[in-house]
Structure formats: structure tokens, C-alpha cells
Amino acid sequence: MNDAKLQRLYDTFLEFADHMCAEHGAMEVAAIMMAQALTIYKSAMSEEDYNRMVDNISSSRDKVKTFQRPVIQ
């Protein structure tokens, strides 16, 4: 997937997530997104790669930035 297609996918998903957060609440939407993301990773990766991915996500927690715009409430 090229950068432009990836950016469009990201933007489309962000718009959808923003809409869902406004309708249902950010914490609920984030919980569902995390559960689905982990399910996709676990389905698409070997157990070893999945465990490395989860460890990498955990060790990167201090690098996560907040949204500047749009504001999700």
C-alpha cells in the first residue's frame, strides 16, 4: 500500500472513529478498537510475531501522542 492510500485509509478511519466517539463515548470506542486490532494482529501473525508486536506496543506507551485535531470527546 502506498503512502497516499495509507493516508486516505487513516483519515477515513479517523473520521469514522470521531463520529463513533461523539455518538458512544471515547472510552467505549477505544476499547472496541483495541480489541479488534489485537484480534486482527493475532489472526494475521505468527504467535512469536504477535507477542513481539504486543510487547512493542506496551514499551511504546510513553511515545503515544494526544490528538490535536479533531478533538475526540
N, CA, C and O atoms as a GROMACS GRO file, in nm:
protein
  292
    1MET      N    1   0.086  -0.117   0.000
    1MET     CA    2   0.000   0.000   0.000
    1MET      C    3   0.090   0.123   0.000
    1MET      O    4   0.181   0.134   0.082
    2ASN      N    5   0.064   0.215  -0.092
    2ASN     CA    6   0.147   0.335  -0.098
    2ASN      C    7   0.105   0.436   0.010
    2ASN      O    8   0.001   0.420   0.074
    3ASP      N    9   0.186   0.538   0.028
    3ASP     CA   10   0.163   0.636   0.134
    3ASP      C   11   0.029   0.709   0.120
    3ASP      O   12  -0.039   0.734   0.219
    4ALA      N   13  -0.007   0.743  -0.004
    4ALA     CA   14  -0.133   0.816  -0.026
    4ALA      C   15  -0.253   0.730   0.012
    4ALA      O   16  -0.347   0.778   0.076
    5LYS      N   17  -0.251   0.604  -0.028
    5LYS     CA   18  -0.362   0.514   0.006
    5LYS      C   19  -0.369   0.491   0.156
    5LYS      O   20  -0.478   0.488   0.215
    6LEU      N   21  -0.254   0.475   0.218
    6LEU     CA   22  -0.250   0.455   0.363
    6LEU      C   23  -0.303   0.579   0.435
    6LEU      O   24  -0.377   0.566   0.533
    7GLN      N   25  -0.267   0.698   0.387
    7GLN     CA   26  -0.316   0.821   0.449
    7GLN      C   27  -0.468   0.834   0.435
    7GLN      O   28  -0.536   0.875   0.529
    8ARG      N   29  -0.522   0.798   0.316
    8ARG     CA   30  -0.667   0.801   0.296
    8ARG      C   31  -0.737   0.704   0.389
    8ARG      O   32  -0.841   0.736   0.446
    9LEU      N   33  -0.681   0.585   0.404
    9LEU     CA   34  -0.739   0.486   0.495
    9LEU      C   35  -0.737   0.539   0.638
    9LEU      O   36  -0.836   0.528   0.710
   10TYR      N   37  -0.625   0.596   0.679
   10TYR     CA   38  -0.612   0.654   0.813
   10TYR      C   39  -0.716   0.764   0.835
   10TYR      O   40  -0.786   0.766   0.936
   11ASP      N   41  -0.726   0.855   0.739
   11ASP     CA   42  -0.819   0.967   0.751
   11ASP      C   43  -0.964   0.919   0.756
   11ASP      O   44  -1.045   0.970   0.834
   12THR      N   45  -0.997   0.821   0.673
   12THR     CA   46  -1.132   0.766   0.672
   12THR      C   47  -1.166   0.701   0.805
   12THR      O   48  -1.274   0.721   0.859
   13PHE      N   49  -1.072   0.623   0.856
   13PHE     CA   50  -1.095   0.556   0.984
   13PHE      C   51  -1.104   0.656   1.098
   13PHE      O   52  -1.185   0.640   1.188
   14LEU      N   53  -1.021   0.760   1.094
   14LEU     CA   54  -1.025   0.863   1.198
   14LEU      C   55  -1.160   0.935   1.197
   14LEU      O   56  -1.217   0.962   1.303
   15GLU      N   57  -1.211   0.964   1.079
   15GLU     CA   58  -1.342   1.029   1.068
   15GLU      C   59  -1.451   0.939   1.127
   15GLU      O   60  -1.538   0.985   1.201
   16PHE      N   61  -1.445   0.811   1.094
   16PHE     CA   62  -1.541   0.715   1.148
   16PHE      C   63  -1.530   0.706   1.301
   16PHE      O   64  -1.630   0.709   1.371
   17ALA      N   65  -1.407   0.695   1.350
   17ALA     CA   66  -1.386   0.685   1.494
   17ALA      C   67  -1.435   0.810   1.567
   17ALA      O   68  -1.496   0.801   1.673
   18ASP      N   69  -1.409   0.927   1.508
   18ASP     CA   70  -1.456   1.052   1.566
   18ASP      C   71  -1.608   1.053   1.576
   18ASP      O   72  -1.664   1.092   1.679
   19HIS      N   73  -1.674   1.010   1.470
   19HIS     CA   74  -1.821   1.001   1.469
   19HIS      C   75  -1.870   0.904   1.577
   19HIS      O   76  -1.963   0.934   1.650
   20MET      N   77  -1.807   0.789   1.586
   20MET     CA   78  -1.847   0.688   1.686
   20MET      C   79  -1.824   0.740   1.828
   20MET      O   80  -1.905   0.715   1.917
   21CYS      N   81  -1.714   0.812   1.850
   21CYS     CA   82  -1.686   0.867   1.982
   21CYS      C   83  -1.790   0.970   2.022
   21CYS      O   84  -1.832   0.975   2.138
   22ALA      N   85  -1.832   1.052   1.927
   22ALA     CA   86  -1.934   1.152   1.956
   22ALA      C   87  -2.067   1.086   1.991
   22ALA      O   88  -2.143   1.137   2.072
   23GLU      N   89  -2.093   0.972   1.929
   23GLU     CA   90  -2.220   0.903   1.950
   23GLU      C   91  -2.218   0.811   2.072
   23GLU      O   92  -2.320   0.795   2.139
   24HIS      N   93  -2.103   0.749   2.100
   24HIS     CA   94  -2.098   0.645   2.204
   24HIS      C   95  -2.000   0.670   2.317
   24HIS      O   96  -2.011   0.606   2.422
   25GLY      N   97  -1.906   0.758   2.301
   25GLY     CA   98  -1.806   0.784   2.405
   25GLY      C   99  -1.670   0.728   2.366
   25GLY      O  100  -1.659   0.616   2.314
   26ALA      N  101  -1.567   0.806   2.393
   26ALA     CA  102  -1.431   0.772   2.351
   26ALA      C  103  -1.379   0.644   2.416
   26ALA      O  104  -1.314   0.564   2.348
   27MET      N  105  -1.404   0.624   2.544
   27MET     CA  106  -1.351   0.507   2.612
   27MET      C  107  -1.408   0.377   2.555
   27MET      O  108  -1.336   0.279   2.537
   28GLU      N  109  -1.537   0.377   2.528
   28GLU     CA  110  -1.601   0.257   2.474
   28GLU      C  111  -1.548   0.226   2.333
   28GLU      O  112  -1.518   0.112   2.300
   29VAL      N  113  -1.539   0.330   2.251
   29VAL     CA  114  -1.490   0.312   2.114
   29VAL      C  115  -1.344   0.266   2.115
   29VAL      O  116  -1.307   0.176   2.041
   30ALA      N  117  -1.262   0.328   2.198
   30ALA     CA  118  -1.120   0.290   2.206
   30ALA      C  119  -1.105   0.144   2.250
   30ALA      O  120  -1.020   0.072   2.198
   31ALA      N  121  -1.185   0.101   2.346
   31ALA     CA  122  -1.178  -0.038   2.393
   31ALA      C  123  -1.211  -0.135   2.280
   31ALA      O  124  -1.144  -0.237   2.264
   32ILE      N  125  -1.313  -0.104   2.203
   32ILE     CA  126  -1.351  -0.190   2.091
   32ILE      C  127  -1.243  -0.189   1.983
   32ILE      O  128  -1.210  -0.293   1.927
   33MET      N  129  -1.188  -0.072   1.955
   33MET     CA  130  -1.082  -0.062   1.854
   33MET      C  131  -0.960  -0.144   1.895
   33MET      O  132  -0.902  -0.214   1.812
   34MET      N  133  -0.921  -0.136   2.021
   34MET     CA  134  -0.806  -0.213   2.069
   34MET      C  135  -0.831  -0.363   2.058
   34MET      O  136  -0.745  -0.438   2.014
   35ALA      N  137  -0.951  -0.405   2.100
   35ALA     CA  138  -0.984  -0.548   2.094
   35ALA      C  139  -0.982  -0.597   1.950
   35ALA      O  140  -0.931  -0.705   1.922
   36GLN      N  141  -1.038  -0.518   1.859
   36GLN     CA  142  -1.039  -0.559   1.718
   36GLN      C  143  -0.899  -0.558   1.658
   36GLN      O  144  -0.863  -0.649   1.583
   37ALA      N  145  -0.820  -0.458   1.692
   37ALA     CA  146  -0.682  -0.450   1.640
   37ALA      C  147  -0.601  -0.572   1.685
   37ALA      O  148  -0.530  -0.633   1.606
   38LEU      N  149  -0.611  -0.605   1.812
   38LEU     CA  150  -0.536  -0.721   1.862
   38LEU      C  151  -0.584  -0.850   1.798
   38LEU      O  152  -0.503  -0.939   1.771
   39THR      N  153  -0.715  -0.861   1.772
   39THR     CA  154  -0.768  -0.979   1.705
   39THR      C  155  -0.713  -0.989   1.562
   39THR      O  156  -0.678  -1.098   1.517
   40ILE      N  157  -0.706  -0.877   1.492
   40ILE     CA  158  -0.652  -0.877   1.356
   40ILE      C  159  -0.504  -0.917   1.358
   40ILE      O  160  -0.461  -1.002   1.280
   41TYR      N  161  -0.426  -0.856   1.448
   41TYR     CA  162  -0.285  -0.892   1.459
   41TYR      C  163  -0.269  -1.041   1.488
   41TYR      O  164  -0.190  -1.110   1.424
   42LYS      N  165  -0.344  -1.091   1.586
   42LYS     CA  166  -0.330  -1.231   1.626
   42LYS      C  167  -0.369  -1.325   1.512
   42LYS      O  168  -0.310  -1.432   1.498
   43SER      N  169  -0.466  -1.286   1.432
   43SER     CA  170  -0.510  -1.369   1.319
   43SER      C  171  -0.410  -1.366   1.204
   43SER      O  172  -0.398  -1.464   1.130
   44ALA      N  173  -0.339  -1.255   1.187
   44ALA     CA  174  -0.253  -1.238   1.071
   44ALA      C  175  -0.106  -1.270   1.097
   44ALA      O  176  -0.027  -1.280   1.003
   45MET      N  177  -0.068  -1.285   1.222
   45MET     CA  178   0.073  -1.301   1.257
   45MET      C  179   0.099  -1.435   1.324
   45MET      O  180   0.008  -1.498   1.377
   46SER      N  181   0.224  -1.477   1.320
   46SER     CA  182   0.264  -1.594   1.398
   46SER      C  183   0.257  -1.557   1.546
   46SER      O  184   0.255  -1.438   1.582
   47GLU      N  185   0.253  -1.656   1.631
   47GLU     CA  186   0.247  -1.629   1.776
   47GLU      C  187   0.368  -1.547   1.821
   47GLU      O  188   0.355  -1.455   1.901
   48GLU      N  189   0.485  -1.582   1.768
   48GLU     CA  190   0.607  -1.510   1.805
   48GLU      C  191   0.600  -1.364   1.761
   48GLU      O  192   0.633  -1.274   1.839
   49ASP      N  193   0.557  -1.339   1.637
   49ASP     CA  194   0.545  -1.201   1.588
   49ASP      C  195   0.438  -1.124   1.664
   49ASP      O  196   0.456  -1.006   1.696
   50TYR      N  197   0.327  -1.191   1.693
   50TYR     CA  198   0.219  -1.127   1.771
   50TYR      C  199   0.272  -1.084   1.908
   50TYR      O  200   0.248  -0.971   1.951
   51ASN      N  201   0.341  -1.173   1.977
   51ASN     CA  202   0.393  -1.140   2.110
   51ASN      C  203   0.492  -1.025   2.103
   51ASN      O  204   0.495  -0.940   2.192
   52ARG      N  205   0.575  -1.023   1.998
   52ARG     CA  206   0.668  -0.910   1.980
   52ARG      C  207   0.593  -0.780   1.957
   52ARG      O  208   0.631  -0.676   2.010
   53MET      N  209   0.485  -0.787   1.879
   53MET     CA  210   0.404  -0.668   1.850
   53MET      C  211   0.343  -0.614   1.979
   53MET      O  212   0.350  -0.495   2.006
   54VAL      N  213   0.283  -0.701   2.058
   54VAL     CA  214   0.220  -0.658   2.183
   54VAL      C  215   0.325  -0.601   2.278
   54VAL      O  216   0.300  -0.499   2.344
   55ASP      N  217   0.440  -0.664   2.286
   55ASP     CA  218   0.548  -0.611   2.370
   55ASP      C  219   0.593  -0.473   2.321
   55ASP      O  220   0.619  -0.384   2.401
   56ASN      N  221   0.604  -0.456   2.189
   56ASN     CA  222   0.643  -0.329   2.132
   56ASN      C  223   0.539  -0.221   2.161
   56ASN      O  224   0.575  -0.108   2.196
   57ILE      N  225   0.412  -0.255   2.149
   57ILE     CA  226   0.305  -0.160   2.182
   57ILE      C  227   0.317  -0.117   2.328
   57ILE      O  228   0.309   0.002   2.359
   58SER      N  229   0.336  -0.214   2.416
   58SER     CA  230   0.347  -0.183   2.559
   58SER      C  231   0.468  -0.095   2.589
   58SER      O  232   0.458   0.000   2.667
   59SER      N  233   0.581  -0.126   2.529
   59SER     CA  234   0.702  -0.048   2.559
   59SER      C  235   0.700   0.090   2.494
   59SER      O  236   0.780   0.176   2.530
   60SER      N  237   0.610   0.112   2.400
   60SER     CA  238   0.599   0.242   2.333
   60SER      C  239   0.492   0.332   2.394
   60SER      O  240   0.463   0.438   2.339
   61ARG      N  241   0.434   0.292   2.504
   61ARG     CA  242   0.320   0.366   2.560
   61ARG      C  243   0.351   0.511   2.593
   61ARG      O  244   0.261   0.595   2.588
   62ASP      N  245   0.475   0.542   2.626
   62ASP     CA  246   0.511   0.682   2.659
   62ASP      C  247   0.532   0.767   2.534
   62ASP      O  248   0.547   0.888   2.544
   63LYS      N  249   0.534   0.704   2.416
   63LYS     CA  250   0.555   0.777   2.291
   63LYS      C  251   0.424   0.814   2.224
   63LYS      O  252   0.424   0.886   2.124
   64VAL      N  253   0.312   0.767   2.277
   64VAL     CA  254   0.182   0.795   2.217
   64VAL      C  255   0.146   0.940   2.242
   64VAL      O  256   0.158   0.991   2.353
   65LYS      N  257   0.100   1.006   2.136
   65LYS     CA  258   0.064   1.148   2.145
   65LYS      C  259  -0.088   1.161   2.148
   65LYS      O  260  -0.161   1.072   2.105
   66THR      N  261  -0.135   1.273   2.199
   66THR     CA  262  -0.278   1.301   2.200
   66THR      C  263  -0.317   1.366   2.068
   66THR      O  264  -0.231   1.420   1.997
   67PHE      N  265  -0.445   1.361   2.035
   67PHE     CA  266  -0.495   1.425   1.915
   67PHE      C  267  -0.496   1.576   1.934
   67PHE      O  268  -0.535   1.627   2.039
   68GLN      N  269  -0.451   1.647   1.831
   68GLN     CA  270  -0.461   1.792   1.832
   68GLN      C  271  -0.591   1.835   1.766
   68GLN      O  272  -0.656   1.931   1.807
   69ARG      N  273  -0.627   1.760   1.660
   69ARG     CA  274  -0.748   1.788   1.588
   69ARG      C  275  -0.783   1.669   1.502
   69ARG      O  276  -0.691   1.620   1.436
   70PRO      N  277  -0.898   1.618   1.496
   70PRO     CA  278  -1.015   1.668   1.568
   70PRO      C  279  -1.010   1.626   1.713
   70PRO      O  280  -0.942   1.530   1.749
   71VAL      N  281  -1.081   1.698   1.796
   71VAL     CA  282  -1.086   1.667   1.937
   71VAL      C  283  -1.190   1.558   1.958
   71VAL      O  284  -1.307   1.576   1.924
   72ILE      N  285  -1.147   1.447   2.014
   72ILE     CA  286  -1.240   1.337   2.043
   72ILE      C  287  -1.280   1.345   2.188
   72ILE      O  288  -1.196   1.349   2.278
   73GLN      N  289  -1.411   1.348   2.210
   73GLN     CA  290  -1.462   1.361   2.348
   73GLN      C  291  -1.538   1.238   2.388
   73GLN      O  292  -1.588   1.230   2.500
   0.00000   0.00000   0.00000
